[in-house]
Amino acid sequence: MSLSITIRRSSEDDVPAITRIYNEAIANTTATFDTEPKSVADRLAWVRGHDDRHPVLVVLIDGRVVGWAALTAWSDRAAYDLTAETSFYVEESQRGKGVGRQLKSAIIAEARTLGYHTLIARVAEGSEASAHLNRQAGFKRIGVMREVGRKFGRLLDVEIFQLMLPTDTPCTLRSMAVEDLESVSALGIRSKASWGYDAASMSVFAEELTLSSEDLRKLTDAQVALVNDRIVGYFTLRGHGDGRVELEHLFVDPSCFGRGIGRRLLCAALEEAKALDAEELTLIADPNSTGFYQKHGARIIGQHATSISGRHIPVMAISLRENLRISSEASEMDVGMIHGFLSQSYWAKGRPIERVVRSLESSIPFALFHDGKQIAFARVLSDEVALAYLMDVFVLAEYERRGYASMLVRHILNEPRFSEVGTWLLKTRDAQGLYAPFGFVSFEGTERWMQRTRPGNKTWTTGRKT
C-alpha cells in the first residue's frame, strides 16, 4: 500500500514532533553536535526564530510528522544574505525509504524560490548517509574541518558541502515608452552609484543617463525588463548606418544583480542588432562590466576618453557575423564529442558510447555548429503529434552564456515536424531559467520535471502529494 507523503511549512503544532526527532538524532547520531536533549520550549523558540526567508519544513506520512528540514542564515552579516545553511532530520524508522531525499529536494526548491545563490551543508564524520544524500542532491564537497567536535568519546571531522543555485529571475521584455523614462533614468543612475563612484563622477553620469523623449525618438531600439510589472533593467541601441550598431546603455537594478537579467537584455539587444543586418555590436564598457561582456563574446577594440578627467574606458565589439547553423541530420552529429560530454554529465555519467549511438538512432538529434564545429546538442523523443520529450541538452563550456542554448531550444520548438505537438516534457536539475521563457513550468510536486502544454491539453503531475 502506497503511503501518503506531504511536505509543507511547519507550524507551532509541529514543534513536539520536531523536538522528538531532533532529540533522537542527538542521542544516537553525529548528525548534530548538540549533546543534551532539547525541550519543546527550546525548539519552539528556535522555530519562531525562523522567518519566511528561513523556513522550516516538515514531512508527514499518513498525517504524522516523521522529519523536518530548515534553511538557516549562514551568517548575520548582510553580505551573506544570498547564502543559507541546510539541515534535515528523519526519524530512525523512516530512514532509507527516500523520505530524506524528498525533504532535501523540497528545501532546495524553497531556497531557489527565495532567490538564494549558495547553500551550505555541514556533515560530521559518521554521517555517511547524509553525505551521500547531499551528493545526490548536487552538493559538492569543498573542504573539511579536522577534529572540530567531540561526541561519543571521539574527535570528529566535519565536511563542508556547497550547492550553487541558478538565480535567473524570469522577466519579460517590452519596448521602452515615454512614461518609462523617469524610471529608467533613475535605474541607470542607481546602478552606476552601486559601483562606488564619487560624487563628482556621479554628477557627470547623472547628466549622461537622464533620458528625454527626444533621446528616445532618436534611438534605433530601446527595451525594458520587467519583474512583477516593475522595471528592473533596460538597454538602448543606436544604429550608425555603416554595418555597426551601438549598445549605448544596458543597466540592471542593483537589487537584481546576478539574476540573469543583464544576460537576457544583452541577448535581446544582439538579436535586434542581427535583425538590422549589422556586422557587429559595439559598446563602451564600464570597467566594472568588462568581464560580463567578455563572457558573451565581446573583445576590446580600443579605449574611449571620458568626460571625467584622465579616465579612459574600454571600447568593445561583439561580432554578429558568426557562422552558425543548426542541423538535425544524424550523419552530421559528432558522436565522439557528444559521448565525451554526456559521459561526464550529472544525468548521463558513465554512459558508454554504444548507448549514445543507440540513443541517437532512436531519437531526433539536433546539433548547433559554430564555424563548422559542433558546440551544442539536444535530442527529442516524439510521436510528432501529441507528445515530445526534450533530452540531453548541452553547450560546450567555452561557448556557454552566449545565448546558444536558447537558440537551439527555440529552433527545436519551432521545428515544423513538431507543430502539432500538444505537450513537451523535459527534466533538469538546474536549468529551469533556460526553459521558463519558452513557456515551460515545473510539474506540481517536483522542481526537476518541466512541461509546456497548449491551452486545453492535459497538465501532467507527478502523482505524489507534496
Beta strands, then each sheet from edge to edge (+ up, - down):
strand 1: 5-9
strand 2: 56-61
strand 3: 64-73
strand 4: 83-90
strand 5: 118-124
strand 6: 140-151
strand 7: 154-164
strand 8: 172-175
strand 9: 221-227
strand 10: 230-239
strand 11: 244-252
strand 12: 280-284
strand 13: 299-305
strand 14: 312-319
strand 15: 324-327
strand 16: 364-370
strand 17: 373-382
strand 18: 387-395
strand 19: 423-427
strand 20: 441-442
strand 21: 449-453
sheet 1: 1+ 2- 3+ 4- 5- 7+ 6-
sheet 2: 8+ 9- 10+ 11- 12- 14+ 13-
sheet 3: 15+ 16- 17+ 18- 19- 21+ 20-
end
